[in-house]
Amino acid sequence: MRTSPAIRRKLISVAAVSAALLTAAAPVAAAQDPSPGEAAVPTAQTEAAPGTPAERLIVGYKSGAAEAKSNKAAEADARAKGKEAGEDLDFQRRLGTGAALVDLGENLTTSDVADVVAEYQADPQVAYVVPDRLNKPLADPNDTDYAKQWDLFESTAGMNVPGAWSTSTGTGVTVAVIDTGYVAHSDLAANIVGGYDFISDTFVSADGNGRDSNPADPGDWFNANECGPGIPARNSSWHGTHVAGTIAAVTNNSKGMAGIAYGAKISPVRVLGKCGGYDSDIIDAITWASGGTVSGVPANSNVAKVINMSLGGDGACTSATQSAINAAVNRGTTVVVAAGNDNENVANHSPGNCNNVISVAATNRSGAKASYSNYGSLIDISAPGGQTSTGLANGIYSTVNSGTRTPSTESYAYYQGTSMAAPHIAGLAALMESAKSSLTPAQIESAIKANARPLPGSCSGGCGAGLADAAKTVQAVAGGTSTGTTFSSTSAVSIPDAGSAVESPITVSGRSGNAPSALQVAVDITHTYRGDLVIDLVAPDGSTYRLKSSSGSDSADNVNTTYTVNASSEVANGTWKLRVQDVAAQDTGRINSWSLTF
């Protein structure tokens, strides 16, 4: 792998990749002789980004071709085609999908690359040839203080995650986070399992070596102009660690934040480094994470049932990337991807426009499409991604590091982006897999869509099936006798300060048999320090189910959430009660409403 300064200067900056990484939707026919000034093949097939010729090509051979199986044959073919095009080509390695990675030599122009592409396209044994593009993290990092995880529980635009936890916490599921790697954090460490560093270019890796079994994130900072002329300096993002925290931060450990699937494990798979990451490394990471074989890489002992890719660039989904995704899904791995942050149609942004993925748009705290989020008919679902332009606390809070370049002390920060929305869905997929391990990727996608609720805010252009609802989705796949019938009380009941418990009744009638194993209890309580409150559900026979305990560290206002209760031992008909007590002084409140959904 070349690492000379001349080659390093060719790497595309994160900002440049954000502007456009173009590629054709499918291999084009063999090129005819171009007219004067006309490229032999579309520019999209020759550049890693506008104005920057590709350094490498990914070549997929048809299954019957010798080059599809023999590295020696692929090497000979590269030399022969290079000779025809007047260039020095070099077969680099076999990708996990079986495609060949071909190095184009140094200082090629767009026209030079077009000549090489045309040689491959003219070969009937070649299924596709695409540039090895550079991808970027899809997030806008921001430093901030600790605050509430509104994205999990707020009634307006939260994802109703707490209501799923009594059914599933993600236990037994591994989620591969294909991203910048992992920087040590005590609020994640217990849920981290072995991953891999797939970055083969030592300039991009910034850790002094190529591929190895250590997915540690050394930082993805860069100096001004280092990733391209005019590109300003940028500090390290710790992007992969932020994504991982949303999915599976350790929970109930009296510190930090809660992960959506906090019983699951995270396998960090490193593909993004300084200035981004190449398709070829991402393709191998998808293959390996899902249990496929990658030459030169040890077998994966932590095969993922869910992959999260909060990364991408512009252009069509290439045949090379689609092949890797299809193979992963065929192995039973659900692939979740960020739609992109360009406020454009996702059809022009990969891998959010690939088939066989769950493409995720981002919503803000009011439940509308976030201003930056991509949209379109290819969006499958929306999830909270935050919008810090309306206040830092309106972003998504998760685990990061305080180091501006290299790792320092662990910390937390608000970020915004479809990068933050995607792990919400990856976490939900892990909850679903844990609740019912026989689910296929197609069934997971279908259930998430079918159980979404209408977007609370506006979306122009298409935001998929709506805002994902974790509790409803997990209940649907876990089974039970839920019919969706709701009984409600809207009579306000005052909660005295440091006083006796109060109760609000609901009479259920017309039901047969027992309550479901996933009874939904929606609660709307106003209180200026919710940590003072103890909340119980009282069944008709007097049995109590603790919904919420008191907490001296929970200073947030109000309780607006849905709890899930296994009430299958209780007769459904009768009078149910919501019992609330304020156990500490100085604050008062009221029960506004509550409901039971059977």
N, C-alpha and C positions, 0 to 999 in steps of 0.2 A: 504494500500500500504506500503510495507516494505521500510524503509529508513535507516536501520542500516548501520554502516560502512562496514560490510562484503558485504552487497548487493551493496552498492555504488561502491565498488571496481570492481564490475562485469560490470559496464557500459563501453561500448566500446568507445575509443577515436575517434575523428573525423578522425585522421590519420589512425587508424586501420580500421575503416569502409571503408575508401577510398581504402584500399588494397583489401578487399573482404568481402562482406556479402552474404553468399551463401544460396540458397534455391532450392528445387526441382521445376521443372516446373509444376508438378501436383501431387496430392496425389498418393503414391505408394500403391501396394496391401499389404494385411496383411502380416507381416513379418514372415518368417519361422525361426526355431531355428537356430541361427548363429553358424558357425563353430568357433573353438577357435580363439580368437583375432579378430573376424569379428563383426562389428556393426550390430544390428538387422535391422536398417534402414539406408539409406544413411546419412553420416555425415551432409550433407547440411540441413537435416530435424531436426537436433538436436542442431545446434549451432547458436548463434546470430552473430558470426564472427568466423574465424578460431581459434580453441583452446579455445573458450569461450562458455560453454554450455548455451543454452537458459534459461532464467528465467521464461518465460511465453509462452504459446501456444495460438494461435487463432484457435478456433474450429468452423467450419461451419457444422451445422446439416441439413439434408434433410428436406424439407418443412413439411412433414407429421410427423416428430418426435416431441414428447412432449417437448424435450429439445430445440427445435427451437423457442418455444414460452414461455415456463415456466422457469423462473430463478430458481425456486425451483427444477425443474427436472434437469436442467443443473448442479446445485450444487450437487444433489444426484449422478448424473452420474460421476462428477469429483471425488467425494469421492470413489465411487465404483471402478473406473478405477485406482485411486491411490492405493487403497488397493490391487488390483490385481498386480500392478507393484511394490508394496512395498514402495510407496511414499505418502506424505501428500499433496494432491492437493486441491486447493481452487478456486472456481468460483469467479472471481473478479467483472465482470460487463458484460452487454450486449452491444456490439458495435452497431453503427448506422445501419450496414448491417444486424443485427440479429445474427451475430456470437458471440460466447462466448469467453471471455478472461479468461484463466485458469492460476493461479499462481502455479508454480511447487515446491514451498518450497525452503529451503536454501541448498546450498552446494551440488547440484546434479552434477554428472559427465556426460560426453557425453553419456556414456552407460546407465546411469539412465534415461536420457531424452529419449533415444532410446526406452527403455522399455515402457515408458508412451505413446510415439507416436505410437508404435506398438499396444497398447491396443485400442487407438482411431481408428486406421486404420482398425482394425479387426471388428469394429462395423459397420454393414451395414447401420445404420442410420446416419453415419458421412459422410458428403460430402467432407470435406477436413480438414486437421490439418497441420498448418505451424507454425514455430517459430515466436515470436514477435521480429522482427529485429530492429536494431537501424540504422537510416538514418542520413545523414550529409548534410550541405549546400554545393552546388557545385560551389564554387568560390574561387579565390585566392586574398584576400584583399591586397591592397597597399595604403599607404598614399601618397598624391600628392597635387599639387596646381590646381587651376581652369584652365581649357582649353576648347577647342572647342568640341562640340558634333558631331564629324565627322560621327558617326554611323547613324545620322538622315538624313544628307543632302549631304555628299560628293558624287560626281558622280561615283567614282571608286567602293567603297564598302559600301556606305551608303544605307539606306533602303527607300530613296525617301519619307520621311514622310511629309515634308512641302507641297508637292503636294496634299496630302489628306485632309489637314486642311480646305480648302474652302468648302469641301463637308461634313466632319464630324470631330468632336473633341471628340467624345465619350460620349456626353451628354446623361444622362438617363441610363447609364450602370454601374453596380457595378462589380468590379473585386476583387475576394478574393485572397489575397496573403498568401498562407499557408507556413509559414516560421518561423523566429525567433521573430515575433511580430514587434512593431513599437516604435521607440524612437522619441520623439517630435522634429519636424522640421518645421520652419515657411514656408518653400517652399513646404510643403506637407499638412500642417494642414487643410487647407480649403477643401481639397479633401478626408479627412479621415472620415469614418462612423464607426458605431459600429462593433466590431469583437468579438473574444472570445479567451481565453487561454485554450487550450485543454491538456496541459501537466499535467498528473496526478501524476507523480513521483516527489516528492519534491526536490530530489537531482538534477534531470534534470532541473526542473523549475527555481531553483536558486532565486526564489522570495518569499520564505518562505511559500508558500501554493501550493495547487493543482489547479484543474480546477476552473476558475472563469471568470467573464465577462470583466476582464481587460487584454487586450492583450499587455500591455506595455512590452518592451524589457528591462530587467534589466542588460543585458550583458551576453554573453555566454563564458566568459573567464574561464580558468582553470589553475591550478598550474601543475608543472612538476609531472608526474606519477599519477596524480589524475584521469585520464581517462584510465590508463593502464600503465604497466611497460615500461619504456623507452620513453614514450610519453612526449615531451617537453612542457613547458608552452606555452599558447597562449592567446593573448589579445582578447577582444570582437570584433566581426566582424560587428555588426549592419547590418547584411546581409539582413534581411527583409525590412529594410528602404531603402537600396540601390536599391533593386528590385522594391519597390513601387515607388521610384522616377522616374525610367525609364518609368514606365507605366503611371503615372499621376501626376508628379510634377506640381505645379501651374505655369501657363505660362502667359506671358504678364504682369507680376507684377514687372518689372524693377529690378529683382534680380535673382541670381542663374541660374537654368537650366530650360529646357523645357521638359515636359512630352509628350510621344507619344499620349496618349489619355487624354489630360489635362482637358477635360470636364467630364471625368468619375470620379467615386468615388472608393476609396480603402477600403476594409474591411480587416483589419489585423487579421489573424487567426494563433495563436501561437502554434507550435508543436515542434520546435527545441529549445533546451536550452543547458545547459552544457553537452558536449560530444555528442550531437546529439538529436535524437528523435525517439520514437518507432512507428512501423507500426500501432499499435492499436490506438494511438492518431491521427495519420494521417488519418486513415480510418474514424474515427468519424468526423474529421475536413472536409473531403471531403463530407461526408453525410450532415452535418449541413450547410456548406457553400452553397450547391446546393439546400437547402430547405427541406432536409430530417429531420427525427426526431431522436434525440439522447437522450436516457434516462438520466434524471437528468439535462439536459441542456435546457434553455428556447428556445422557437421557434425563429428562425432567422428572424428579421425584415428587413434585408438587403441582401436578397437572391442574389447570384452572378450569372450573366450570363456567366462569365468567371472565371476560376480558374487557378492560376499560381502556379506551384510547382517546384521551383529551388532547388531540394533536391534529394537524392537518395543513393543507395548503390548497391553492386554487387549481382548477382544472378538472377534467373528467377522472373517474375512477379507472385506473389502468388495469389491463388484463392481468398484469403481474400481481397487483394488490388484491384484485377480486379473486384470483385463484387461491391465494393464501387464506382469505376470509372464508371462501366456500369450503375449503378443506377443514378449517377449524370448526365451522358449524356442523359439518358432517361428522366430526368427532364428538359432537354433543356440547360444544362450548358456545355460549351466548356472547356475541360481540356488540358492545355498546360504544358509540362514538359521539364526539362533540360535533355539532352542526357547523360551527365556525362563527366568528365575531365580526363579520363584514357588513351586516345589515343588508345582505343580498340573498338571492335565491340559492339554496343549498345545492341545486343542480350543478353549480359551477365550482363546488368545493369538495375535495376528497380528503378523507374517506367518508365524509358525511353523506355523499351521494352514491356510495357503493350499495350493491344489493346484499341481502342477508345480514344486514346490521340493524341495530336500533339506533336511529339518528335522533339526537336530542337537541331541542331548542331550549333557550333560557328565558325564564320569566323573572320579573322584578317583585318587590315586596307587596305590590298591589295586585299581582296576578296577571299583569299584562306582559306582552312580549318585551323583553329587555331591549333597549334602544339599539344595541349592537348586534343582537342575535340574528343569525341567518334564519330563513323561513322557506316555505314552499311545499309543494305536494309530496316531496320525498321525506319531509319531517314525519317521524312516527309519533313522538310524544314530547311534551314540554315538562320541565322540572325547574325548581328554583336555581337561578344562576347569579342573582343579585344585580344591583345597579348602584354603584358607589357615588355616582354623580348627584344623587339625592341624599347623600350622607353615608359615611363609612359604615355605619351600623346596618345599612341596607345591603351590604355585601354578604358573602358566604364565609363564615368563620371556620378556620381549620388550622392544623399543625404546620409549622414552618421552622425556620432557623433565623437567628438574628444576624448571622454573618452576611456582610455585603458582598463578599467574594467567596472566601472559603468558609467552611462550617465554624460556627462559634457556639453560642448557647441556644438551647431550644426555645421556641416561642410560638405564638399564635398570630394570625393576621387575617384580615378580611381581603378576599380576592373577589373579582367578578369575572364572568365569562361562561361560555358554553362548556369550557373545561370544568367548571364547577357544577354545571347542571348534569353532565353525563354521569359522574360518580353517584349522584342521587339514584339514577336508574340502575347503575351497576349494583349498588347496595340493595335496591329493591329486588333485583334479579337473584341476588344471593339469599335474601330472605325467602323467596319463592322456592329456590332449589332446596333449601334446608327444610322447608315445610313439606315439599313433595319432590323427592329426588328423581322421579321418573319423568319429570317435565322435559320436553325438548326445547331447543331455542325458539322454534316457531310458536310453541304453546306459551312460552314465557312472554314473547312479544304480543301475542294475541290477547293474553289475559291482562297485561298492562294497559293495552288500548281499551279493551272492553270495560274496564273498571275505572277509567279516568273520569274526572268530573269536568264539566265545561270550564274553560278558562275564565277566571273571575274578572279579568281585564280584557283589553282589546288586543287583537292581533290581526294585522293586515298582511295578507300573502300566504297564510297557512302555517299553523303551529301544531299539526298532528291531531291526535285524538283528544287533546285537552291536557289538563294538569294531572299528573300521576297521583293516585291515592293509594298509599302503601297499605293501610289497614284493610281497605275494601278488596284490594287485589290479593293480598295474602290470604284473607278469609275465603275468597273465591276458590283459590287453588288448594287450600287445606281441607276443604269440604265442610260439612255441617249441614244444618237444616235451615239456614237463613233464607227468608223469602223476600227480604227488602221491606217488609211492613214496619212502619215507624209509629210509635206512640210518644206524644210529647206533652210537656207542661211548660206554659209560658207565664205562669203566675209567679211574680217576684216574691222572694222570701229574704228578709233582712238577716244578716249574719252579725250577731253582737260581738263586740270587741272582747276577747279573752273570756267568752261566756260559754253557755251550754250549747250543745249541738242542736241544730235546727234541721227539719226534714221537709222535703218537697215530694209529694206522692204522684204516682202515675198508675192508673188502673188499666190493666191489660185484659182484654176479653176477646172471645172469638177465636182463640188459638187452641190447638190440640197438642197434647203431649208436653214434652219438656222444652225449655229454652235452648237455643243453639249453643254449640261449643265456642262460638265466636260472637257473642252478644255485643253489639256496638252501643256504648254509652257515651253520648255526646253531651258535653258540659260547657255552659257559658256562665262564668262567675266573674263579677267585678270585685276586685280587692287590691288594695295598694301595696301589699306585701304578701304575695301568695305563699311564701314559705311558712306563714303562720297556719295555713289551712291543712286540716285532715279531712279527706273525702272518702266516704264509703258508699257502696251500693248495698241496699238491704232488700233481700228477696222476700216474696210473700210469706214464707215460713219463718222469717226472722234471721236467716243466715246472712252474714255480712261478707262483702268482698272489698278489700282495701284497694281503692283506686289511686290514692295519693297520700303519702305521709308528710309530716311537717319537716321543714328544713331551714335551719338558721342561716344558710348561705344562699338561699334562693330569694333574692330581693326584687325580682321582676313583678310587674303588675299582672293581675288577672289570670284566670284559667280558662282558656278557649281551646279545647282539644277533644279528641274522641278516644276513649279507652275500650279495649277488647277484653271481655270476661268469658271464661269458660263456665257457663251456667247450665251445662247439660244435665246436671243433677237436680235442677229446680223445675217445678211445674211452671209453665209459662203464664197461665191465667192467674190473676190476683193483683194485689196492690204492691207495687215496687216503690222504693223510696230512695232518694238521694239524701244522704246524711252528711252535713258539713259542720265542722267545729273550728272556731278560731282559738288557738291554744296559747297565743301570746298577745301582749298589750300593744296599744297605740294605733291600730288600724281596724277599720270596719269595712263591710262589703255587703253584697247581696247575690243570691242565686237569681240570675235573669231568666234562664230557661235550661231545660235539659231534655233528652229524648232517649228512647230505647229503640233500636232497630233490630228486628228479628229476621 
